[in-house]
Amino acid sequence: MRFTRRIVLLTPITLAAWLLTILTTASAADTRWTSTGAQLPGSPDRPVWSIAAAPAHPSVILMATQGRGVLRSTDSGATWSRVIAGVDSAWIIRFDLQQPSTVYAGTQTAGLYKSIDEGKTWTAQSRGLNNLDVRSIDLSSGLIVVGTAQGVYYSDDGAGAWHSLGLDTLSIATVAVLPKANAFTLFAGADNGTAGAGYLVKSEGLGGSWAVVKGNFPGDAIVAALAVASAASGGTDPPVLAGTSQGLFRSDDRGATWSPLAGLPSGDFNIAAFNPANPDQIYVGSDGDQGTGGVFRSLDRGASWSTFGAGLPSKPRITALALQPLNPAQVVAATWNPTDGSAGVYRIADPAASLAGVTPTTAPSASTTASAAPRPSVAGPVPVRRTSGAPAYASYAAAAAVLLALVGVVLTRRWRLRRAGRNSYRS
């Protein structure tokens, strides 16, 4: 009788534990990074500074690398091929969302290249560039802005000719274009050179009149990443993000004032990207020292953050990141360890991202890049412990509900057995 009671009591508990284990395991599997294919089978991968997915055909991915130039994949990264002859190192890849087949590449010594067939073939487009070390690119409404090792340039004829916007004493790591009625606000972030009062500057229009950004922005922070959202998010203007050596900052008033975003490590942030389909969803990457690097995601305009996914190398330094508008959306990230020289590219599904079905818009894309050598970083406090991935709350809630229901059944059954036992004893 006692053995039978134990079976009656233990069976629901065992089933509940099994169900919770299955759901937890499935959730963890959904939030793990997996390695993509090797750049060149049989040889180590090289550092990747930029990744971009084709808007019209997301399985087409381009990468700017250190040592293999521009690589192209047509199978979401399973296999790669070099596509620009004679170019060994590139900084940046950027698709034109208004013309989804057009893509630009900034190289380290050969200037700018343009492709009109999603990266199959390329032509050099550097007329007017006085510096051929093209480190960053951004586009909006027919305007192309590039940052070089010596200043900023723009083109309004599809890269046919380039015109200087000054800042020749700065090495421009990132640029961003924020459109407004019949004009533009330009931002440029530097990580080297004669900065004067600060490394983040902006210009209203194409006059080349730059002003150092203030409004609580740290003047001694180098700026590695800028991103402009596709639409307003919590304000009247699209927000702007700035990834710096002292954390991540956000402006909702076209760069007039800036606020640090809490819940993140205080060190380097070299990548920032808004989801083009939802400006409330933000992805950032860090190559910070002391294990503070990684990919972080916010689904609420940057109010809260979580480490995104598990499975990246220990203490990851993220050097590039891109979103693929698949269903579910995919995030692709590159890592690099300057100590042992190891590098890799990883991907992860993000069912929470509303990215699938995005159509080309006039919105500027996030502009990011990374340096060939580690940038100086400011050591920050040890970050609070985060979960190893974005939890699947629905799965956990379902498991918890089932577990509670089974516990209720067990307790009820136990009460009935005890009551029956007492009645038997009395009789």
Secondary structure, 3 states (H helix, E strand, C coil): CHHHHHHHHHHHHHHHHHHHHHHHHHHHHHCECEECCCCCCCCCCCCEEEEEECCCCCCCEEEEEECCCEEEECCCCCCCEECCCCCCEEEEEEEECCEEEEEEEEECCCCEEEECCCCCCCEECCCCCCCCCEEEEEEECCEEEEEECCEEEEECCCCCCCEECCCCCEEEEEEEEEEECCEEEEEEEEEEECCCCCCEEEEECCCCCEEECCCCCCCCCCEEEEEECCCCCCCCCCCEEEEECCEEEEECCCCCCCEECCCCCCCCCCEEEEECCEEEEEEEEECCCCCCCEEEEECCCCCCCEECCECCCCCCCEEEEEEECCCCEEEEEEEECCCCCCEEEEEEEECCCCCCCCCCCCCCCCEECCCCCCCCCCCCCCCCCCCCCCCCHHHHHHHHHHHHHHHHHHHHHHHHHHHHHHHHHHC
